[in-house]
Amino acid sequence: MRKSSMRQLYVDELKDLYHAETQLVKALPKMAKASSNAELRQAFEEHLRQTSEQVSRLEQIFEMLEETPTGKKCLGMEGLVKEGSETMQEKYSDAVMDAAIIAAAQRVEHYEIAGYGTVRAFAEILGEDEHVALIEHTLTEEKQADERLTELAQEINSQAEAGERDDAESESKKTTTIKASGRRAA
């Protein structure tokens, strides 16, 4: 059956976000566990709490619309979560792993910011002022989470790069020592 109403598009987009958020409720504890940086781990734990509240806000909207939140699979978030999971399987050093996790998490945040911005615009067009307020609250949280990840990335990315430099210098010294000791033995 052809869907032609703006309201149905709005409901479909909300269902997509709902499925996205429920996927994140499962993914965020894994990201926190994989993080070696205590501040990063704490940021993921805090965002998990917020995400649970965001799910509740979406459920409120569905209740007001007299709709069910289920029935739509968010393939975009599924892909982002899968990529993040694959990243966490890599054998990076701690700081580099934290940098990789932040990169994956920021892709998720940007996806959510785009989704919530879209449904806020739809809610405004449809005159759903109560929904706009709830969505705006979530959108603000998503933007703050992204900003927090950016702040953490500045420190963690520097640590990761410095660690690689230290590793390269250490490896260079080993090679020099081996070459020098090899010449003496000859």
C-alpha positions as CSV (number, residue, x, y, z in Angstrom):
1,M,0.0,0.0,0.0
2,R,1.3,3.4,-0.9
3,K,2.1,5.8,1.9
4,S,1.3,9.3,1.1
5,S,0.9,11.3,4.3
6,M,3.5,13.4,6.0
7,R,2.3,12.0,9.3
8,Q,3.1,8.5,8.2
9,L,6.6,9.6,7.1
10,Y,7.0,11.2,10.5
11,V,5.9,8.0,12.3
12,D,8.2,5.9,10.1
13,E,11.2,8.1,10.9
14,L,10.4,7.9,14.6
15,K,10.2,4.1,14.4
16,D,13.6,4.2,12.7
17,L,15.1,6.3,15.5
18,Y,13.5,4.1,18.1
19,H,15.1,1.0,16.7
20,A,18.4,2.9,16.4
21,E,18.3,3.9,20.1
22,T,17.4,0.4,21.2
23,Q,20.5,-0.9,19.3
24,L,22.6,1.7,21.1
25,V,21.3,0.6,24.5
26,K,23.0,-2.7,23.7
27,A,26.1,-1.3,22.0
28,L,27.1,1.4,24.5
29,P,28.1,-1.0,27.4
30,K,30.4,-2.8,25.0
31,M,32.0,0.5,23.9
32,A,32.5,1.5,27.6
33,K,34.0,-1.9,28.4
34,A,36.4,-1.7,25.4
35,S,37.6,1.8,26.4
36,S,40.8,2.0,28.4
37,N,40.4,5.7,29.2
38,A,38.4,6.2,32.4
39,E,36.8,9.5,31.2
40,L,35.8,7.9,27.9
41,R,34.3,4.9,29.7
42,Q,32.4,7.3,32.0
43,A,31.1,9.3,29.0
44,F,29.7,6.1,27.4
45,E,28.1,5.1,30.7
46,E,26.5,8.6,31.0
47,H,25.3,8.4,27.4
48,L,23.8,5.0,28.0
49,R,21.7,6.6,30.8
50,Q,20.7,9.4,28.4
51,T,19.9,6.9,25.6
52,S,17.5,5.0,27.9
53,E,15.8,8.3,28.6
54,Q,15.7,9.1,24.9
55,V,13.9,5.7,24.3
56,S,11.4,6.7,26.9
57,R,10.8,10.1,25.2
58,L,10.2,8.3,21.9
59,E,7.8,6.0,23.7
60,Q,5.9,9.1,25.0
61,I,5.6,10.4,21.5
62,F,4.3,7.1,20.2
63,E,1.8,7.1,23.0
64,M,0.6,10.6,22.1
65,L,0.3,9.4,18.4
66,E,-1.4,6.2,19.5
67,E,1.2,4.3,17.5
68,T,3.5,1.4,18.4
69,P,7.2,2.1,18.3
70,T,8.1,-1.2,16.6
71,G,8.0,-2.4,13.1
72,K,10.9,-0.7,11.4
73,K,14.5,-1.8,11.3
74,C,17.2,0.9,11.3
75,L,19.7,-0.5,8.9
76,G,21.9,2.6,9.1
77,M,22.5,2.2,12.8
78,E,22.8,-1.5,12.4
79,G,25.7,-0.8,10.0
80,L,27.3,1.7,12.3
81,V,27.1,-0.6,15.3
82,K,28.6,-3.4,13.2
83,E,31.5,-1.3,12.1
84,G,32.1,-0.2,15.7
85,S,32.0,-3.8,16.8
86,E,34.5,-4.8,14.1
87,T,36.8,-1.9,15.2
88,M,36.8,-3.1,18.8
89,Q,38.1,-6.5,17.5
90,E,41.2,-4.9,16.1
91,K,44.5,-5.3,17.9
92,Y,45.2,-1.6,18.6
93,S,47.2,-0.3,21.5
94,D,44.9,1.2,24.3
95,A,45.1,4.8,23.2
96,V,44.7,4.0,19.5
97,M,41.7,1.8,20.4
98,D,40.1,4.6,22.3
99,A,40.6,6.9,19.4
100,A,39.0,4.3,17.1
101,I,36.1,3.9,19.4
102,I,35.6,7.7,19.5
103,A,35.6,7.8,15.7
104,A,32.9,5.1,15.6
105,A,30.9,6.8,18.3
106,Q,31.0,10.2,16.6
107,R,29.7,8.6,13.4
108,V,26.8,7.3,15.5
109,E,26.2,10.7,17.1
110,H,26.1,12.5,13.7
111,Y,23.7,9.9,12.4
112,E,21.4,10.5,15.3
113,I,21.7,14.3,15.1
114,A,20.6,14.1,11.4
115,G,17.7,11.8,12.3
116,Y,16.5,13.9,15.2
117,G,16.9,17.1,13.3
118,T,14.7,15.7,10.5
119,V,11.9,14.5,12.9
120,R,11.9,17.8,14.7
121,A,11.3,19.6,11.4
122,F,8.5,17.1,10.6
123,A,6.9,17.6,14.1
124,E,7.1,21.4,13.5
125,I,5.3,21.1,10.2
126,L,2.7,18.8,11.7
127,G,2.1,21.2,14.6
128,E,3.2,18.6,17.2
129,D,4.6,21.2,19.7
130,E,4.8,18.7,22.6
131,H,6.8,16.4,20.3
132,V,9.1,19.2,19.2
133,A,10.0,19.9,22.9
134,L,10.8,16.2,23.5
135,I,12.8,15.8,20.3
136,E,14.7,19.1,20.9
137,H,15.7,17.8,24.4
138,T,17.1,14.6,22.8
139,L,18.8,16.6,20.0
140,T,20.6,18.8,22.5
141,E,21.8,15.7,24.4
142,E,23.1,14.2,21.1
143,K,25.0,17.4,20.2
144,Q,26.5,17.5,23.8
145,A,27.6,13.9,23.5
146,D,29.3,14.7,20.2
147,E,31.0,17.7,21.8
148,R,32.2,15.6,24.7
149,L,33.6,13.0,22.4
150,T,35.4,15.7,20.5
151,E,37.0,17.0,23.7
152,L,38.1,13.6,24.7
153,A,39.4,12.9,21.2
154,Q,41.7,15.9,21.4
155,E,43.5,14.4,24.4
156,I,43.2,10.7,23.4
157,N,44.3,11.2,19.8
158,S,47.4,13.1,21.1
159,Q,48.2,10.2,23.5
160,A,47.7,7.7,20.7
161,E,50.1,9.6,18.4
162,A,52.7,10.1,21.1
163,G,52.5,6.4,22.0
164,E,53.2,5.5,18.4
165,R,56.1,7.9,18.3
166,D,57.5,6.4,21.5
167,D,57.0,2.9,20.0
168,A,58.8,3.9,16.8
169,E,61.7,5.4,18.7
170,S,61.9,2.3,20.9
171,E,61.9,0.1,17.8
172,S,64.6,2.3,16.2
173,K,66.8,2.0,19.3
174,K,66.4,-1.8,19.3
175,T,67.4,-2.0,15.6
176,T,70.4,0.2,16.2
177,T,71.4,-1.9,19.2
178,I,71.0,-5.1,17.3
179,K,73.1,-3.8,14.3
180,A,75.7,-2.4,16.7
181,S,76.0,-5.7,18.6
182,G,76.1,-7.6,15.3
183,R,79.1,-5.6,14.2
184,R,81.0,-6.3,17.4
185,A,80.4,-10.0,17.1
186,A,81.8,-10.1,13.5
